[in-house]
Amino acid sequence: MDRIIRCITSDGAIMAAAVDASDIVFTAQRLHKTTPVATAALGRLLCAGSLMGINLKQEKAKLNLRVSGDGPMGTVLVIADSNGNVRGYVGNPDCPTEYYENGKINVSAGVGRHGTLGIIRDYGAGEPYIGHVPLVSGEIAEDITSYYATSEQIPTVCALGVLVNKDDGQVMLAGGLLIQLLPGAYDEAIDKLEKNVAELEPVTTMFAKGMSILDICKTALKGFEVEVLDEQPVNYVCTCSREKIESYFRGLPVGEIRACIGENGKAEVKCHFCNKNYEFSETELEEIIKSKAE
């Protein structure tokens, strides 16, 4: 079972969160039948969404992350809730995979180096916060780091990893680490953290060595006294339902509802996040139209 943890240094200078999202990314790969590069890109953004979502304060808040690059992958979209649960999809799950000389997946080649990272925080009341930054690499982690530095002025380190078996393309490990300096962090703490970050191994390497998410946080915060704020399970959770689709139809003009009826005498709607199909007969749609008039 996937888990996420949040830690803080006892001096209140640094916060770190780590997630093991191996099952989440495996689920996404299974649902969307993604190629290795699409799996890696979507997986990294799912990990980022979980790490960022868990820091939302309000219970019903949600986070929308959208990477829109000029590569063949198209849009990568992830939605996270305040418990770190996530769902997502990629525009082109069949995107061809390129590799670097060291054998690692070239995510940037699929995503593209030019485009935007858009983030929407919706707290369930008032206007949502919307931020956009240009992509700096298309490798996702660097783009998340740039977002925090540019849009929120929070010094941040983001490390994301998805290990895919090169033989069969299956997800083996996936996770991420997010470290942020808090207001009032002193120079000595910053210097110590920079040294630790420079020595950090990739997240999937640390998982492969048997390290837990707490071990990873303590390694990143070596030399500090670390306190655990919370730890909890996280999952791939799709919130689609027949009731929500009905509500969508009710919001359409009558002509558009009737236009949804196909040659087979029914309307079919597929969820982008879990690929579940919902079917509505012509009679059911007429009942929806009738209810709109009442």
C-alpha positions, 0 to 999 in steps of 0.5 A: 500500500502506498504511503505519504509522510510529512516531516519538519525539523525541530527548529521549524526551518525545513519541511519535507514530504516523501511518498511511495506511489508505486501502486498509484503509478502502476494503476495509472499505467494499467488504466491508460495502457501508457508507453514507458515515457508516458508512464514516467511523465504521468507517474512523476506528475501523480507523485508531485500531485500527492506531495502538493495535495497533502499540504492543502489545509482545507479538507475539501480542497483540491489541486489541479496540475496540468503540463502542456508541452510541445512534445508528442505526449500532449497534455498531462493532467493530475488532480489531487485532494488534501489527503494526497489521493490522486488521479490523472491522464495523459493526452497521448498514452501511445507516445514513443519512448526515447532513452538517454545514453545512460538508459534512463527514459527521456521524459523531456522528449515526450513532454517537450521543453516548451510549454507551461505548467499550470496549477490550480488550487481550489479550496472549495470557497471563493476564487481558486488560486491559479498559477502558470509558469513556463516549462524549464525542462519538461522533466517535471521535477525541475518544473515543479521546483521552478513553479514554487520559486517563481509563483510562490517564492518558496525555496523548494527541492523536488525529486520525482522518480518512476522506475520502469522495467525496460524488458516489459515496460511495467512500473517497478517503483515510483515516488517523490520527495518535496523539501521546502525552506520555511520562513526564518530559516537560518543560513546554517540550516540552508547550507546544511540542507544544500550539502544533503541535497547534493549527496541525495541519490535518486528516489527510486534508488533509495526505494530499491535499497529498501529505504522507507519514506521516513528514511528518505526524509531523514536522509534529506534532513541529515544533521537535523532533529526530525519530527513526523507531522503525519503519515497516511495511506494514499491511493489512485482515486477516481471520483466519477459517478453516474450521478455526476454524468447525469448532472453534466447532462442536466447542465446542457441545452436540450438540443445538445443533450439530444445530439449526444444520442448516437446511431445505436440509440444511446449516449456513451460517456467515458471517464478520462481518469479511469476509462469507465464507460457510462451509457444512457438510453434515449429514454433516460435522456428524455427523462433528464430533458423532462426534469429540466422543464419542471 
